């Protein structure tokens, strides 16, 4: 799964940085980019509530373990909602970054434009970073190798507009 807190830290930092680059490319105003950065950096905060043996697992997860992992967006939002003045857009990113364009995501089964705009940005970047980071069960894909599967997932899993704009970014901005 996510392996260690160090891996989670690196993933969160990568997703934050690349989301901010994409947000700027999409023309988000500075204040919205601040919210985007906060939400992207903390998008997986709820994973800290998942049992360590699940977080640190290197193999396939059981259906019960997967059900625990799928709770992390809700847990993260619950935790951050207790933070005074935490941006609403950032809370939505944390809650909705695993929603899918086709409506089969979690936690609420939102689809297409019902998924908050900035959560759609983070979803693309989160997916890309997972593909291009090594995992115990597979090596990391290169930027070039990740482009095709990322595009294939656009429209069903990922927002198509966000995916295309992300892939237009200069390679040094996305790794």
Helices and strands as residue ranges (DSSP letters): H 5-25, H 30-41, G 45-49, H 52-55, H 63-69, H 72-80, H 88-96, G 112-114, H 117-131, H 143-153, H 160-168, G 171-173
